[in-house]
């Protein structure tokens, strides 16, 4: 479903870009959002600094506009780990690269200082004790910060940036949030209807891509509560990024207003490399690409987490058909053309029906033919009956 949904997101972005930029260069430029997963295994060694330096070094070539970190920056509630990660993050500070972070359970007093196990005492109260995090990562470090829920705390905050002729709003939300935090977040989203909203929170998706239904046993509200109350009702909510469990997953959901919401899980808990999700958005081409790159080894992950959708229909061709070419590290690329009226045989009779050309190229080392055939059949069904995406 995610592959299909990208088409709708790209179309919406093109419309917004036309309104905002009216053909200007900024309205058509492709840009990248870098998403850093759980990095609690990187509290020593070189991988943390290596990833951040790669982002700085490739900021221009990749046109990286913003960096997100999904939480669990630390492993233990230990000052030396906070100091190490804080020092590394100065690489972005010194290069004036804007970023936002989510606070995970390992970034709070909910874990011990000598292990990642639960600390003694009231675990819910400990989860909300983020004094150490806010000491090492004060509000002054977040250069695109526009406001916070609680004075002097980055736990729930919002940031803005402009890219591709579009206005973006990043809202970082506490883990398994309190009702008050969700209500505050709702006012921010509702108050900025012309911004494309990205929600950044530590836990939201399970490893299979489903939305978590509980609060972890010691939080407040569940991710499903967040979706129902903060995401689904608002037409400008576009993306969500999270971590906490599994490796990678994604899903699409329909908002009340018909907007498609794309959620990405990137956790990995990698002990050897430093995976970084790169979300590449090209409004002019109507294409969005997600890939996962590991700077420490100079390689992309070839695990099915990379996929591109390109829409030749935006170029105004009456009938576009071709064979898209895979570029490493893509697993597949799907090309769609414009929907035009064409002759077709329906129930034994010749009729004129709206048709759209589709061409899919895939890497047989990653995917077998059977699931690709199933995917194309699903794609066909969703295009012919888009109302089923809401179900």
Protein Blocks (a to p, Z undefined) as FASTA:
>chain_A
ZZmmmmmmmmmmmmmmmmmnnopaklmpccdddddddfklmmgcjllmmmmmmmmmmmmm
nopabdcdebjkbfbdcfklmmmmmmmmmmmmmnopacdddddfklcckbcfkbcbdced
jfklmmmmcklmmmmmcfklmmkbgbdfbghiakbccddddeehiacddddddehiafkl
mmmmmmmmmmmmmbccddddfblbafkopacfbenhpambdfklmmmmmmmmpmkbmbdc
dehiajbdcdddddfkopacdddddfklpakbccdddddddfknopacdddddfknopac
dehpaccdddfklnopabdcdddddddfbfbdcdddddddddddeehiacdddddddddd
ddfklpcfklmmmmmmmmmmmmmmmmlmmZZ
